[in-house]
């Protein structure tokens, strides 16, 4: 289920866009030098299909740690964080690309696990096991 959009969504979007505009003017860089950085965890063990944290817990925000912020500063990189619960509006590729890719990866993982169990149980010959391919 998707997150509920904040009641002050329009205000948050306007503030974010204004902050991007001001950061661009202060840093004297063009829009084509703007990049998106996202945390898209993909686990080697794909079992979880839900959030890593329990409901109500804050997400891990590694990009906000002092170590990461200092690294950005040293490389003369400005960082602006998208307001909470606004990702679907301000980062449409997160919804359109990341989620489908993770779904395909999950299906491949499930197929592989089933094939491994079947092989172990003797239902398939190990040399006939197939691999899932990413057809994006």
Buried (B, 14 or more C-beta within 10 A) or exposed (E): EEEEEBEEBEEBBEEBEEEBEEBBEEEEEEEEEEEEEEEEEEEEEBEEEEEEEEEEEEEEEEBEEEEEEEEEEEEEEBEEEBBEBBBEBBBEEBEEBBEEEBEBBBEBBBEBEEBEEBBEEEEBEEEEEEEBEEEE
